[in-house]
Amino acid sequence: MFLGLGAPELIFILIVVLVIFGPKNLPKLGKSFGQTVKGIREGMEGEDKPAKADATAESKPAEDVVVEHVDADDEDAPAAAEGKKFCGSCGAENPADNKFCKSCGAKLD
């Protein structure tokens, strides 16, 4: 049972779709439907997280970062001493165990 529809109803719907679109156009229809579902899911995630395709298209090369030695006793130590990583693409702060940036999805070194 799928969305309140039984087997006879689903078979009837499939036959109608086959008659309307024809067997040659069903793969195109399936691909289009899949892309639509993917777009809806990405849209539901919100504007907080850009889509992976957008993030890679807009990504810029990482700039060289100079890390200075920090003593463990220094209370004003940067986040790197606290076990955090910064993204080379967007500069977002990430936990040390992350392999990818939580903001833009770029791979962390």
N, C-alpha and C positions, 0 to 999 in steps of 0.2 A: 504494500500500500504506500503510495507516494503522493503526498499532498492531498490525501483524501480520495485519491483515484485508485480504482482497482485495476486488475489486469485487462479486462475487456475494454475499459475506457482508454487506457494507455495504448493498446493495440489499435483501436479506432483512430486515435490522434496520430499515431505513426503512419497509418495507411493514408490518412488525409494529407499529411505533410509529403509523403512520397508521391501522391497523385498531383499535388499542386506544384512542387518544385522539380520533380523528376529525379531519377537515380544519379544523373550526371552532375547535378547541382548540389546534392547533399553534402559532399565534402566542403564546398565553398561555404555553404550555410553553417556547417559545424564550426569551421574556422572563424567565421564572422561572429557567431554566438560566443565562442571561447574568448575572442578578443574583447567583446562587449563585457563579459563577466569579469575579465581581468581588469578592465578600465574602471568598472564599478567598484571592485575591491580596492584598487589603488585610491580611488576617490574617497572611499569610506575611511581610509587611514587618516585622512585629514592633510592639512597643509604643513603640519609639523615635520613630517618625514617626506622628503622629495622622492619621487619614483627613481628606481635604480638607473633607468635609461637617461632620465634628466640629469641625475647626479654625475654620471660618467660623461655626458655631453658637455656639461658646464664645468667640469673639474679642471683645475689649473695645475701645472707642475708644482710640486712641493718645493718650497724655498729651503735653502740650507739653514739648519738650526744649529747654533753654537750652544753647547751645554757646559756650564761652568761647574767646577767641583763644589759640592755643598757638604759642609760638615753636618753630621747627624745631630750634634748638640745645638745647632742654630735653629731658633724657634721660628724665624721668618723664612724657613726653607721653602722653595717652590714645590708645587704639587708633584714634580718628578720624584722628589725624595719620599713622598708619601705613597708611592706605588701607583701613580696615575700616569696616563699617556695622553699626549696631545696629538690631534690629527694634523698631518702635514698639509691637507687640502683645505679644510675649513677652520682648523684651529680649535675644535671642540675638545673639551676635557673628557677623557674616557677612563674607566677602571683599568688597572694594569693587566688583567687577564683577558680583556677584549682583544680579538684579532681584527675586528672591523669597527670603524667609527659608528657610534650610535646615531649620529646626526646625518652624515652623508653616505655612509656605507663604504667608504674608501678603506683599503687595507692598511692597518697600522704596522709599523716596523717594530 
